[in-house]
Amino acid sequence: MDTIKKNKLISILVIAVIYVMAAAFGTVIYVSLPFPFWADLLIADVSATVFVFVFSLIFGNASVYDPYWSVQPVVIITGFALTSKLSSATLLLIISIVIWGVRLTANWAYAFGGLYHQDWRYTKLDSDTGKFYPLINFLGIHMFPTLVVYCCVLPAVFVTMEGVNANTGSVIGTVICLGAAALQFFADTQMHRFRKSGRKGLIRTGLWKYSRHPNYLGEILMWWGIGVQAFAVMPQYWWFFAGAVLNTVMFFTISIPMADKRQSAKPGYAEYRADTRSLLPLPRLGR
């Protein structure tokens, strides 16, 4: 077990196998259920998450779940596209989600150190919650993000099932999604270069000079872009933006505060916070 955990390549291959099995398990659950497709998908998605959670326990590492965030939407949208009539609106959604998902998964693989390494947020939660951590691990680390992304990708599934054609709003939403993916790419690349340089403290170059969380901004914009694409072709479903709203609230109430709190321990943080916006990569007026 230690050999697997300490070897990055083996660890990634093990997680890849887990996810293939989870996808197969979720697919079997989906095709076996008699409910409306959105309910079948929800149950299958939750079942696949439980499957991954079991392996998180086996390896004693909640980061086994980390790629689920970017893999889940790609599997879902391509799976439905393969069983539905491919329309122009669906094609734009596939392009948006696959580019975003492949890039984010590649970024995870690049930064992943192996199964011996767990995301600092999970380790902190373990330390802070003590005996309640197993419940926090299941509900907070695994199940809550699954439900958030399920809500985010569901509008794309509705469009795929309906087979409607694209319009101007579809193109606008696609531009938002591709811009969001590009923003995340440059932000992550700049962060990797900073860490590789061996420099310590706060990164204050590139996008990070003007935004404390440009990568989070990209993640937020991505799902607003999907909402715009879906609503543009099926405006009768106002709730298509529910996933984007939920995702935005999650970042503002959980992800950003946790990251800011961790950064606050570094020298110069107070000045950096005063000079730098939280999300928008724009200089502050008068600074």
Contacts in CASP RR format, 6 or more apart in sequence:
PFRMAT RR
TARGET T0000
AUTHOR 0000-0000-0000
METHOD contacts of the structure
MODEL  1
MDTIKKNKLISILVIAVIYVMAAAFGTVIYVSLPFPFWADLLIADVSATV
FVFVFSLIFGNASVYDPYWSVQPVVIITGFALTSKLSSATLLLIISIVIW
GVRLTANWAYAFGGLYHQDWRYTKLDSDTGKFYPLINFLGIHMFPTLVVY
CCVLPAVFVTMEGVNANTGSVIGTVICLGAAALQFFADTQMHRFRKSGRK
GLIRTGLWKYSRHPNYLGEILMWWGIGVQAFAVMPQYWWFFAGAVLNTVM
FFTISIPMADKRQSAKPGYAEYRADTRSLLPLPRLGR
1 59 0 8 1.000
2 116 0 8 1.000
3 10 0 8 1.000
4 10 0 8 1.000
4 11 0 8 1.000
4 14 0 8 1.000
4 115 0 8 1.000
5 11 0 8 1.000
5 59 0 8 1.000
5 61 0 8 1.000
5 114 0 8 1.000
5 115 0 8 1.000
5 116 0 8 1.000
6 114 0 8 1.000
6 116 0 8 1.000
7 114 0 8 1.000
8 112 0 8 1.000
8 113 0 8 1.000
8 114 0 8 1.000
11 112 0 8 1.000
11 113 0 8 1.000
11 114 0 8 1.000
11 115 0 8 1.000
12 109 0 8 1.000
12 112 0 8 1.000
12 114 0 8 1.000
14 115 0 8 1.000
15 64 0 8 1.000
15 67 0 8 1.000
15 115 0 8 1.000
18 51 0 8 1.000
18 52 0 8 1.000
18 55 0 8 1.000
18 64 0 8 1.000
19 52 0 8 1.000
19 67 0 8 1.000
19 68 0 8 1.000
19 71 0 8 1.000
21 51 0 8 1.000
22 48 0 8 1.000
22 49 0 8 1.000
22 51 0 8 1.000
22 52 0 8 1.000
23 48 0 8 1.000
23 75 0 8 1.000
25 47 0 8 1.000
25 48 0 8 1.000
25 51 0 8 1.000
26 44 0 8 1.000
26 45 0 8 1.000
26 47 0 8 1.000
26 48 0 8 1.000
26 51 0 8 1.000
27 44 0 8 1.000
29 40 0 8 1.000
29 43 0 8 1.000
29 44 0 8 1.000
29 47 0 8 1.000
29 48 0 8 1.000
30 40 0 8 1.000
30 41 0 8 1.000
30 43 0 8 1.000
30 44 0 8 1.000
33 39 0 8 1.000
33 40 0 8 1.000
33 43 0 8 1.000
33 44 0 8 1.000
35 43 0 8 1.000
37 157 0 8 1.000
37 161 0 8 1.000
38 154 0 8 1.000
38 157 0 8 1.000
38 158 0 8 1.000
41 76 0 8 1.000
41 150 0 8 1.000
41 154 0 8 1.000
41 157 0 8 1.000
42 150 0 8 1.000
45 72 0 8 1.000
45 76 0 8 1.000
45 146 0 8 1.000
45 150 0 8 1.000
46 143 0 8 1.000
46 146 0 8 1.000
46 147 0 8 1.000
48 72 0 8 1.000
49 65 0 8 1.000
49 68 0 8 1.000
49 142 0 8 1.000
49 143 0 8 1.000
49 146 0 8 1.000
52 64 0 8 1.000
52 65 0 8 1.000
52 68 0 8 1.000
52 142 0 8 1.000
53 65 0 8 1.000
53 137 0 8 1.000
53 138 0 8 1.000
53 142 0 8 1.000
55 64 0 8 1.000
56 62 0 8 1.000
56 63 0 8 1.000
56 64 0 8 1.000
56 65 0 8 1.000
56 137 0 8 1.000
56 142 0 8 1.000
59 115 0 8 1.000
61 115 0 8 1.000
61 116 0 8 1.000
61 117 0 8 1.000
61 118 0 8 1.000
62 118 0 8 1.000
62 119 0 8 1.000
62 122 0 8 1.000
62 137 0 8 1.000
62 141 0 8 1.000
62 142 0 8 1.000
63 112 0 8 1.000
63 115 0 8 1.000
63 117 0 8 1.000
63 118 0 8 1.000
63 119 0 8 1.000
63 122 0 8 1.000
64 115 0 8 1.000
65 141 0 8 1.000
65 142 0 8 1.000
65 145 0 8 1.000
66 108 0 8 1.000
66 112 0 8 1.000
66 119 0 8 1.000
67 105 0 8 1.000
67 108 0 8 1.000
67 109 0 8 1.000
68 142 0 8 1.000
68 145 0 8 1.000
68 146 0 8 1.000
69 104 0 8 1.000
69 145 0 8 1.000
69 149 0 8 1.000
70 100 0 8 1.000
70 101 0 8 1.000
70 104 0 8 1.000
70 105 0 8 1.000
70 108 0 8 1.000
71 101 0 8 1.000
71 105 0 8 1.000
72 146 0 8 1.000
72 149 0 8 1.000
72 150 0 8 1.000
72 153 0 8 1.000
73 97 0 8 1.000
73 100 0 8 1.000
73 101 0 8 1.000
73 149 0 8 1.000
73 152 0 8 1.000
73 153 0 8 1.000
73 156 0 8 1.000
74 97 0 8 1.000
74 98 0 8 1.000
74 101 0 8 1.000
74 102 0 8 1.000
74 105 0 8 1.000
76 153 0 8 1.000
76 156 0 8 1.000
76 157 0 8 1.000
77 93 0 8 1.000
77 94 0 8 1.000
77 97 0 8 1.000
77 98 0 8 1.000
77 153 0 8 1.000
77 156 0 8 1.000
77 157 0 8 1.000
77 160 0 8 1.000
78 94 0 8 1.000
78 98 0 8 1.000
80 157 0 8 1.000
80 160 0 8 1.000
80 161 0 8 1.000
81 90 0 8 1.000
81 94 0 8 1.000
81 160 0 8 1.000
84 90 0 8 1.000
84 160 0 8 1.000
84 161 0 8 1.000
84 163 0 8 1.000
85 163 0 8 1.000
86 163 0 8 1.000
87 159 0 8 1.000
87 160 0 8 1.000
87 163 0 8 1.000
87 164 0 8 1.000
87 165 0 8 1.000
87 166 0 8 1.000
88 165 0 8 1.000
88 166 0 8 1.000
88 170 0 8 1.000
89 159 0 8 1.000
89 163 0 8 1.000
89 164 0 8 1.000
89 165 0 8 1.000
89 166 0 8 1.000
89 167 0 8 1.000
89 170 0 8 1.000
89 229 0 8 1.000
89 233 0 8 1.000
90 156 0 8 1.000
90 159 0 8 1.000
90 160 0 8 1.000
90 163 0 8 1.000
91 166 0 8 1.000
92 166 0 8 1.000
92 170 0 8 1.000
92 171 0 8 1.000
92 173 0 8 1.000
92 174 0 8 1.000
92 229 0 8 1.000
93 156 0 8 1.000
93 159 0 8 1.000
93 160 0 8 1.000
93 226 0 8 1.000
93 229 0 8 1.000
93 230 0 8 1.000
95 174 0 8 1.000
95 178 0 8 1.000
96 173 0 8 1.000
96 174 0 8 1.000
96 177 0 8 1.000
96 178 0 8 1.000
96 181 0 8 1.000
96 222 0 8 1.000
96 225 0 8 1.000
96 226 0 8 1.000
96 229 0 8 1.000
97 153 0 8 1.000
97 156 0 8 1.000
97 177 0 8 1.000
97 226 0 8 1.000
99 177 0 8 1.000
99 178 0 8 1.000
99 181 0 8 1.000
100 177 0 8 1.000
100 180 0 8 1.000
100 181 0 8 1.000
100 184 0 8 1.000
100 222 0 8 1.000
103 181 0 8 1.000
103 184 0 8 1.000
103 185 0 8 1.000
104 184 0 8 1.000
107 184 0 8 1.000
107 185 0 8 1.000
107 188 0 8 1.000
110 192 0 8 1.000
111 192 0 8 1.000
120 262 0 8 1.000
121 258 0 8 1.000
122 137 0 8 1.000
122 141 0 8 1.000
124 258 0 8 1.000
125 133 0 8 1.000
125 136 0 8 1.000
125 137 0 8 1.000
125 141 0 8 1.000
126 133 0 8 1.000
126 137 0 8 1.000
129 136 0 8 1.000
144 250 0 8 1.000
148 243 0 8 1.000
148 246 0 8 1.000
148 247 0 8 1.000
148 250 0 8 1.000
149 247 0 8 1.000
151 242 0 8 1.000
151 243 0 8 1.000
151 246 0 8 1.000
151 247 0 8 1.000
152 223 0 8 1.000
152 226 0 8 1.000
152 243 0 8 1.000
152 244 0 8 1.000
152 246 0 8 1.000
152 247 0 8 1.000
153 226 0 8 1.000
154 243 0 8 1.000
155 226 0 8 1.000
155 227 0 8 1.000
155 229 0 8 1.000
155 230 0 8 1.000
155 231 0 8 1.000
155 234 0 8 1.000
155 237 0 8 1.000
155 240 0 8 1.000
155 243 0 8 1.000
156 226 0 8 1.000
156 229 0 8 1.000
156 230 0 8 1.000
158 230 0 8 1.000
158 234 0 8 1.000
158 237 0 8 1.000
158 240 0 8 1.000
159 229 0 8 1.000
159 230 0 8 1.000
159 233 0 8 1.000
159 234 0 8 1.000
162 233 0 8 1.000
162 234 0 8 1.000
164 233 0 8 1.000
164 234 0 8 1.000
165 233 0 8 1.000
166 233 0 8 1.000
167 232 0 8 1.000
167 233 0 8 1.000
168 232 0 8 1.000
169 228 0 8 1.000
169 229 0 8 1.000
169 232 0 8 1.000
169 233 0 8 1.000
170 229 0 8 1.000
170 232 0 8 1.000
170 233 0 8 1.000
172 228 0 8 1.000
172 232 0 8 1.000
173 225 0 8 1.000
173 226 0 8 1.000
173 227 0 8 1.000
173 228 0 8 1.000
173 229 0 8 1.000
173 232 0 8 1.000
174 225 0 8 1.000
174 229 0 8 1.000
176 221 0 8 1.000
176 222 0 8 1.000
176 224 0 8 1.000
176 225 0 8 1.000
176 228 0 8 1.000
177 221 0 8 1.000
177 222 0 8 1.000
177 225 0 8 1.000
177 226 0 8 1.000
177 229 0 8 1.000
179 218 0 8 1.000
179 221 0 8 1.000
180 217 0 8 1.000
180 218 0 8 1.000
180 219 0 8 1.000
180 220 0 8 1.000
180 221 0 8 1.000
180 222 0 8 1.000
180 225 0 8 1.000
181 218 0 8 1.000
181 222 0 8 1.000
183 207 0 8 1.000
183 214 0 8 1.000
183 215 0 8 1.000
183 217 0 8 1.000
183 218 0 8 1.000
183 221 0 8 1.000
183 281 0 8 1.000
184 214 0 8 1.000
184 215 0 8 1.000
184 218 0 8 1.000
184 219 0 8 1.000
184 222 0 8 1.000
186 207 0 8 1.000
186 214 0 8 1.000
187 207 0 8 1.000
187 208 0 8 1.000
187 211 0 8 1.000
187 214 0 8 1.000
187 215 0 8 1.000
187 218 0 8 1.000
188 215 0 8 1.000
190 203 0 8 1.000
190 205 0 8 1.000
190 206 0 8 1.000
190 207 0 8 1.000
190 208 0 8 1.000
191 203 0 8 1.000
191 208 0 8 1.000
191 215 0 8 1.000
194 203 0 8 1.000
194 205 0 8 1.000
194 208 0 8 1.000
201 266 0 8 1.000
201 267 0 8 1.000
202 263 0 8 1.000
202 266 0 8 1.000
202 268 0 8 1.000
202 269 0 8 1.000
202 272 0 8 1.000
204 272 0 8 1.000
204 276 0 8 1.000
207 214 0 8 1.000
207 281 0 8 1.000
208 214 0 8 1.000
208 276 0 8 1.000
209 276 0 8 1.000
210 276 0 8 1.000
210 277 0 8 1.000
210 280 0 8 1.000
210 281 0 8 1.000
210 282 0 8 1.000
210 283 0 8 1.000
211 217 0 8 1.000
211 276 0 8 1.000
211 277 0 8 1.000
211 278 0 8 1.000
211 279 0 8 1.000
211 280 0 8 1.000
211 281 0 8 1.000
211 282 0 8 1.000
212 259 0 8 1.000
212 260 0 8 1.000
212 263 0 8 1.000
212 272 0 8 1.000
212 273 0 8 1.000
212 276 0 8 1.000
212 277 0 8 1.000
212 278 0 8 1.000
212 279 0 8 1.000
213 255 0 8 1.000
213 256 0 8 1.000
213 259 0 8 1.000
213 278 0 8 1.000
213 279 0 8 1.000
214 279 0 8 1.000
214 281 0 8 1.000
216 251 0 8 1.000
216 255 0 8 1.000
216 256 0 8 1.000
216 259 0 8 1.000
216 279 0 8 1.000
217 279 0 8 1.000
217 280 0 8 1.000
217 281 0 8 1.000
219 247 0 8 1.000
219 251 0 8 1.000
220 244 0 8 1.000
220 247 0 8 1.000
220 248 0 8 1.000
220 251 0 8 1.000
220 279 0 8 1.000
223 243 0 8 1.000
223 244 0 8 1.000
223 247 0 8 1.000
223 248 0 8 1.000
224 241 0 8 1.000
224 244 0 8 1.000
224 248 0 8 1.000
225 244 0 8 1.000
226 244 0 8 1.000
227 240 0 8 1.000
227 241 0 8 1.000
227 243 0 8 1.000
227 244 0 8 1.000
230 237 0 8 1.000
230 240 0 8 1.000
231 237 0 8 1.000
231 238 0 8 1.000
231 240 0 8 1.000
231 241 0 8 1.000
234 240 0 8 1.000
256 278 0 8 1.000
260 273 0 8 1.000
260 278 0 8 1.000
263 269 0 8 1.000
263 272 0 8 1.000
264 270 0 8 1.000
264 273 0 8 1.000
275 284 0 8 1.000
275 287 0 8 1.000
276 284 0 8 1.000
277 284 0 8 1.000
END
